[in-house]
Each structure stands twice: as C-alpha cells, then as structure tokens.
C-alpha cells in the first residue's frame, strides 16, 4: 500500500518537474524584447534620427511597455516596410490605423492617439474644404504607403482627383510650394511642424477643419504570442491617461522636436 503511494508521489513529482522544465523553456520566448516598428519619416509622431526611433509614438510606446513590465525595442523603418514586416509577424507596429483587412491580420490595443488629417493649400488661393467633394479636379500630395480610407481610394480610382505620392510631409510641402501639387493632406501636428521647419508657415495654410480624424493603435500580429499582452498594455494606456503622463509625454515630444529644429 505504502509502496504504491510512494510510486504515485514519485510519478507526480516527475510530472511537476517536467512541467517546470517545459515552462522554463518557454520563458525566454515570452520575455524577449518585443520589436515595435514605427515610421521613419513622420515627425513629430515618429521618425528616425542617428539610428534612434524618436517622436510621440516611440515615447508613448516605451512608457506603455515600461509600465507593463515588458521589454521593448522601438525601430524606425520606412512605413511600407513596417506594415509588411508586422504583417509577416516580424514584430509589432505602432501608430497604425484600423481597417477591415488589418483587423484580419492584427489584434489592436486601445487607441494611443487621434490624428487629424488637414488639407494644406497656398494662402493666396485657399478652397474651403468640407469634404472629399472639394478635392475635385485637384492634384493632391499624399504619403506613400498610407491608408486614407476606402472613400478616398474610390474617388481616386474614379478620377475624381489625382494623387502625387511622396515619402514624407517635407517632400509634399516642397512640391506644394513649387506648385507641383494643388493640395497636401497631412496630420495637423506633423504638417504644421514641417511648415515651420521649411519656413513656409506664411505661404501655406491648413484647412479650418480636418478632412479625416483617425485613431491610431499598437497592432500585434494575431499569430504572435505577444497578443496575450494586450490586456496589460491596455491597462498601462488607461493608467497613463488617468494620471496625466500621456499628455505630458506628447507635450515633451513636441517641445523636443521644436528644440531640435529651431
């Protein structure tokens, strides 16, 4: 009787040991630093400089992961590559919009920002922009690889307006200043900052209201085990909004950007 009990206890101990060994084997894969891709040419939100990812989103991501007690490496790359690499489960992506195809590939955190896309024009001949209808017949500067929504794409494909793609807001604003495009669509903060850098604030102006307002998120490939961390990341995001640190990080990033370019 006692021998059978000892055998059962020994078997149970062996199973526990195997379970512990299996868990330990998994730990490195779970706690290794997550790579989060951001755009390398979208200041002040996200950009690369001297091999570092800088801007509002990298700063927010680092603090979110720090609060979640998760190691992270934020890497700035061209936006199309960031999307492709994240879709191929080579990392996570931040500062991304949601749409139906992306929801099939990615799981999303709570929103981390709301970007307002403005229409920029020459000061001397602005058109009152209320909707996509006001872009009729114009050549519009946009960012290569960005998603401006299905209505925008539909109107473009119908020839309602034409587009000129560039790698950055800086290139688009320079094209607008030279008269090579009629309008430029850019996020308010990024567009205004670019105009200030190029000394074009007296020449080019933004529309009175945004053409679009797009929430942005951290997106994790649904195939990745890192999706298990989304509730923890969401808790960190909510805590940052409650204690005011979210607003402070955004303000600091914008101030740092201004100091770098003055």
C-alpha positions in Angstrom: 0.0 0.0 0.0 2.7 2.4 1.0 4.8 1.3 -1.9 2.0 2.2 -4.3 1.6 5.6 -2.7 5.3 6.3 -3.0 5.2 5.3 -6.6 2.3 7.7 -7.2 4.0 10.5 -5.3 7.2 9.9 -7.4 5.3 10.0 -10.6 3.5 13.2 -9.6 6.9 14.8 -8.7 8.3 13.8 -12.0 5.4 15.3 -13.9 5.7 18.5 -11.9 9.4 18.6 -12.7 8.8 18.1 -16.4 6.1 20.8 -16.3 8.5 23.2 -14.6 11.2 22.4 -17.2 8.8 23.0 -20.0 7.7 26.3 -18.6 11.3 27.5 -18.2 12.0 26.6 -21.8 9.1 28.9 -22.8 10.1 31.8 -20.7 12.9 33.3 -23.0 10.4 33.4 -25.9 7.9 35.2 -23.8 10.1 37.8 -22.1 12.4 38.6 -25.0 12.2 42.3 -26.1 9.3 42.9 -28.5 10.3 44.8 -31.6 7.8 47.6 -32.4 8.1 49.2 -35.8 7.3 52.9 -36.4 7.5 55.1 -39.5 11.0 56.7 -40.0 9.7 59.8 -41.8 6.6 61.1 -40.0 7.7 63.8 -37.5 6.7 64.7 -34.9 4.8 61.5 -34.4 7.5 59.0 -35.4 10.8 59.3 -37.2 14.4 58.0 -37.2 17.5 60.0 -36.4 21.0 58.7 -35.8 19.7 55.2 -35.6 17.1 56.0 -33.0 13.3 56.0 -33.2 12.1 59.4 -31.9 8.8 61.2 -31.6 5.4 61.0 -29.9 4.7 57.3 -30.7 8.1 55.9 -29.8 8.0 57.8 -26.5 4.4 56.6 -25.7 5.3 53.0 -26.7 8.4 52.9 -24.4 6.4 54.2 -21.4 3.5 51.8 -22.1 5.8 48.8 -22.2 7.7 50.0 -19.2 4.5 50.2 -17.2 3.5 46.8 -18.5 6.9 45.5 -17.3 7.7 44.2 -20.8 11.0 44.8 -22.6 10.7 46.5 -26.0 12.9 47.8 -28.8 11.3 50.6 -31.0 12.7 50.6 -34.5 12.1 53.3 -37.2 11.8 52.0 -40.8 10.0 53.1 -44.0 6.3 52.8 -43.4 5.6 50.2 -46.1 8.3 48.0 -44.6 6.9 48.5 -41.1 3.5 47.3 -42.4 5.0 44.4 -44.3 7.2 43.2 -41.5 4.4 43.4 -39.0 2.1 41.5 -41.3 4.8 38.8 -41.6 4.9 38.5 -37.8 8.5 40.0 -37.6 7.4 42.5 -35.0 4.6 44.8 -33.7 3.7 48.1 -35.3 2.6 51.4 -33.6 0.8 54.5 -34.9 -1.3 52.4 -37.3 -4.9 52.9 -38.3 -7.6 50.2 -38.2 -9.4 48.9 -41.2 -11.1 45.7 -42.2 -8.1 43.9 -43.8 -5.8 44.9 -41.0 -8.3 43.6 -38.4 -8.0 40.2 -40.0 -4.2 40.3 -39.5 -3.7 42.2 -36.3 -5.1 42.5 -32.8 -5.2 46.1 -31.6 -4.7 47.8 -28.3 -6.7 50.8 -27.0 -6.1 53.9 -29.1 -2.9 55.8 -28.4 -3.7 58.9 -30.3 -6.2 60.6 -32.7 -4.6 62.1 -35.8 -6.4 64.9 -37.6 -5.6 65.0 -41.3 -5.8 68.5 -42.7 -5.7 69.8 -46.2 -2.9 72.3 -46.9 -3.0 74.9 -49.6 -1.4 78.2 -50.7 -2.5 81.1 -48.6 -3.5 83.2 -51.6 -6.0 80.8 -53.1 -7.5 78.5 -50.5 -10.6 76.5 -51.1 -13.0 75.9 -48.2 -12.5 72.2 -47.6 -15.5 70.5 -46.1 -15.3 67.0 -47.6 -13.7 64.9 -50.4 -16.0 66.7 -52.9 -13.9 69.8 -52.5 -10.8 67.9 -53.9 -12.5 67.6 -57.3 -10.0 68.1 -60.2 -7.1 68.7 -57.9 -3.7 67.0 -57.6 -3.3 66.0 -54.0 0.0 65.2 -52.3 -0.1 62.1 -50.0 2.3 59.8 -48.2 3.3 56.6 -50.0 2.0 53.5 -48.2 -0.6 55.4 -46.1 -4.2 54.4 -46.0 -6.6 57.3 -46.4 -9.8 55.3 -46.3 -12.0 53.4 -48.8 -13.9 56.6 -49.8 -10.7 58.4 -50.7 -9.4 55.4 -52.7 -12.8 55.1 -54.5 -12.8 58.7 -55.5 -9.2 58.5 -56.6 -9.9 55.4 -58.8 -12.8 57.2 -60.3 -10.6 60.0 -61.4 -12.3 62.5 -59.1 -8.9 63.8 -58.3 -5.3 62.7 -58.9 -2.6 62.0 -56.3 1.1 62.5 -56.1 2.9 60.2 -53.7 5.9 61.2 -51.7 8.0 59.6 -48.9 7.4 62.4 -46.3 5.4 65.5 -45.5 8.5 67.5 -46.1 8.7 66.4 -49.8 5.0 67.1 -50.2 5.1 70.6 -48.8 8.1 71.4 -51.0 6.1 70.2 -54.0 3.2 72.4 -52.9 5.4 75.4 -52.5 6.7 74.8 -56.1 3.2 74.5 -57.5 3.7 70.8 -58.5 0.6 69.8 -56.4 -2.5 71.8 -55.6 -3.0 70.5 -52.1 -1.4 68.3 -49.5 -3.0 66.0 -46.9 -1.0 65.9 -43.7 -1.6 65.3 -40.0 -2.1 68.6 -38.2 0.9 68.5 -35.9 3.2 67.0 -38.5 2.1 69.3 -41.2 2.4 72.4 -39.1 5.8 71.4 -37.8 7.0 70.7 -41.4 5.9 74.2 -42.5 7.8 75.7 -39.6 10.9 73.8 -40.4 10.7 74.9 -44.1 9.8 78.5 -43.2 6.6 78.2 -45.2 4.0 79.0 -42.4 3.2 82.4 -44.1 2.9 80.8 -47.5 0.9 77.6 -46.9 -2.1 77.2 -44.6 -4.2 74.3 -43.2 -7.9 73.8 -43.7 -10.2 75.1 -40.9 -11.4 71.6 -40.1 -9.9 68.1 -40.6 -10.7 66.1 -43.6 -10.4 62.9 -41.5 -9.9 62.1 -37.9 -8.2 58.7 -37.4 -7.4 56.9 -34.1 -4.1 55.2 -34.0 -3.1 52.0 -32.2 -0.4 49.5 -31.4 -1.1 46.4 -33.6 0.2 42.9 -32.9 0.0 40.1 -35.4 -2.7 37.6 -34.4 -0.2 34.8 -34.9 2.2 36.2 -32.3 2.1 35.0 -28.7 2.5 38.7 -27.8 -1.2 39.2 -28.3 -1.5 37.8 -24.8 0.0 41.1 -23.5 -2.7 43.3 -25.0 -4.8 43.5 -21.7 -1.6 44.5 -19.8 -0.8 47.1 -22.5 -4.3 48.4 -22.4 -4.1 48.8 -18.6 -0.9 50.8 -19.0 -2.6 53.1 -21.6 -5.6 53.7 -19.4 -3.4 54.5 -16.4 -1.3 56.9 -18.4 -4.4 58.8 -19.4 -5.7 58.9 -15.9 -2.5 60.2 -14.2 -1.8 62.8 -16.9 1.5 61.2 -18.1 0.1 60.6 -21.6 -0.5 64.3 -22.1 2.9 65.1 -20.7 4.8 62.7 -23.0 3.0 64.2 -26.0 3.9 67.8 -24.9 7.5 66.8 -24.2 7.9 65.1 -27.5 6.6 68.2 -29.4 8.8 70.5 -27.4 11.8 68.3 -28.0 11.0 68.3 -31.7 10.9 72.1 -31.8 14.2 72.4 -30.0 15.8 70.1 -32.5 14.7 72.1 -35.5 15.0 75.7 -34.2 
